[in-house]
Each structure stands twice: as structure tokens, then as C-alpha cells.
């Protein structure tokens, strides 16, 4: 077993999870434009803190005065994201070095190098395109995909090399259901990202109704216009009308209900299989799903506190990892 590759891929998975949650925290604390340039911050490798550095930065970027706390949040995220890129590059190097070893993965580590490079480009465009929702949402989805594929790589390596690894034997319909649930979770993450990047998480400020109505005024065409032609618009704080933002928010709520039924139904089916492994997965999905719904409700009730909102993002990532684990381990009868 290529132990070093396994340890590196496992470490990269945890680092990716941290980067995803940290990125959400940066965005939710309105620090996404804490540095107006890329890859540096006000032309420097580190965020300006000293008085003379801040004065020089303000002179160079008069339209975006330095806010040191926001700048540091953004740069810390970039440092960890860059570290993740190095971890993935190291995985690819080890995979190539051990390519003759039986069971050593080659294609996926190299694809991850391409993916994380594209993630870097999206990070740059996030800044240069002033938080354009389509770019920021793609950046989130790319981060989630990177996390999922790193975990898939880790699981595959362990299962290939460890003969004692136990699979979950289930009927074919449950295997198909698990794959469908994985796509539903990823799609719901996309809806959540679109809701967050358009700053419409509080457009429905009550429960279970929205703005005191079951069917408030909506504009789905505007709400789901993925690309706006204007290149100089700053999207921080959101630019959608109330009706368009309401359409986006309601779509995320509907997606949450669909996710509840699909993943919840899968958890019930797994429990009814009656095996020790299936019931463990059932309990795991139930706990994560219940926690996610609770965090979503708390975001509304407590008016979107940053810590709860970031935890909601992290919960989505953990639910995705659980679905990846299930799909990797499940085998048809």
C-alpha cells in the first residue's frame, strides 16, 4: 500500500473541507473583496497592516480603502487554498512515481490538479469580476467537487489496498437511489450557493411562509439570469429585485424539501435493510440531514449569524461526503 499517498490524500481532504468552510466564512463576513487585486493584496504578498503600508495601499487603490480585518481574512483563505493546491500536486507526483504499483490511481489525481488550477482561476475572477454570482457559485461548486473527489480518491485507495474493507450490499434500486440522492445534494448546494452569492438568504424572513404569504410575488426569470453583461457592476450586497431574490430563496427552500424526502427516504430504506452497516449509514444520514435542516431554520430565526451560516455550508459539505462514502461503498446484490 502506498501509505504516503493515502496519508496525503486524507490530509488534503480535511484541508479541502477547511478551505470550503473558510471560504464561506470569508464571503459571509463580506470580506470577498477584502483584497481588490489578485494574487497579492494591494500589491503585496501579505495584507497591509503597518501604517505606512496601509497609506501606500490607499494611494495605489483609492477606490477601495484598506480594511485590514477583511484583507487578512481573504489572504488567509488564499494561503490555505494555495496549500491545498500543493497537496494535490504532491498527490499527483506520488501517483506518477508509484504508477507501476497495483491499484495505484493515476487519472483522478491528475484530474484534481486540473480542477484545482481552474479553482485558482475562479478565485481570481471572483475578485476581478467583483463577486459576480455565477463565478462565485462556480467557485463554491468547484470547491465542493474537489472535496468530493479527494474523499473518493482516499476511499478508493483504502478499499483497494485494504482487503478487510467492508462494502454495503444492497438491492440495485437502492444503489440507483443513492446515486440520485448524491446528485440532489450537489444540486441543492448549487441552489444554496446561488442564494448566498446573490445575498437573498433573508428575502423570506419568516417560517413557514415567506413575507407573510404562501405565494409571494416572484420573478424567476431575473432571479435565475446566470450571467449579467455589465462588467463593472459590484455585486457585493446583491443587485436582484425583491421579487427576483424571493424566487431564488423559495427555490432553495423547495430544494431543501426535495433533499429531505430523497435523502430521508434513502435513510429509511437503508434502515429497513436491517444490516449493521446499512443501519449505521441510515443513522449517519439522519443526523447530518437533521442538523442541516436545523441550521437552515436557525439562519432564518436568528437573522443569518455568520457562524451559523458558515456551519450550514460546512454541513452541506459533510452531507456531500456522506453521500460520496455511501456511493463508493454500496454494491448491488
Beta strands, then each sheet from edge to edge (+ up, - down):
strand 1: 168-170
strand 2: 330-332
sheet 1: 1+ 2+
end
